[in-house]
Amino acid sequence: MAFSLKPETLTRIDEVITHYPVKRSAALPLLHLVQEEQGYISRDAIEWIAAKLELQPINVYELVTFYPMFRQEPIGRRHIKVCRTLSCALNGGYKVCESLEKEFCTHRGEVSPDGEVTIEFVECLASCGSGPVVMVDDELHERVDAAKVSQIAEQIRREAAARPKA
C-alpha cells in the first residue's frame, strides 16, 4: 500500500486504540485522525485502518460511506460549507451557494480551478436563527448575503495570496 502517516499521527492512533476494550470501536476516531492529516479517506487508508483494527476493509468502508463528515476525495485548501436546512434555505442559502460558486468559478463538490476551495451543502450548522450560515473551515459566518459572500471570497483570496508558495 502507498499509504503513510506522520509519526505523531501514528503515535496518536496507537494511543487512541488503548482507550477501547474492543479494537473495532476505535474505527471512527482513527478515521478522523487520518482525515485530519490526509484531508480525506483514501482506499489505501481504509485498508490500512482495517488491518490495524483487525477488520475487513468493508467494515471500515461502510463507516466512511455512512457518515457524511468523511470525504473520499481530496478537497480544496479551504472547505466552504453552506447550510441547506429549512431556515437557511428560506433565508437565501441556495442563492448564497450559487454566489460562492460564481465567486470561485466552481460547482458544489468540486475543487476550484486554483485548488483553493471546495463548496458543499451541509445539513444544519446549528445557527438556525441567524441564517443563512456558511462555515469556512471552522469559522462560522451568519446572516450571509451577497455582500458577505464577496467579503468571504476576498478574505480567502487575500489569505491565499499571502501564503508562501511551495
Secondary structure, 3 states (H helix, E strand, C coil): CCCCCCHHHHHHHHHHHCCCCCHHHHHHHHHHHHHHHHCCCCHHHHHHHHHHCCCCHHHHHHHHHHCCCCCCCCCCCEEEEEECCHHHHHCCHHHHHHHHHHHHCCCCCCECCCCCEEEEEECCCCCHHHCCCEEECCEEECCCCHHHHHHHHHHHHHHHHHCCCC
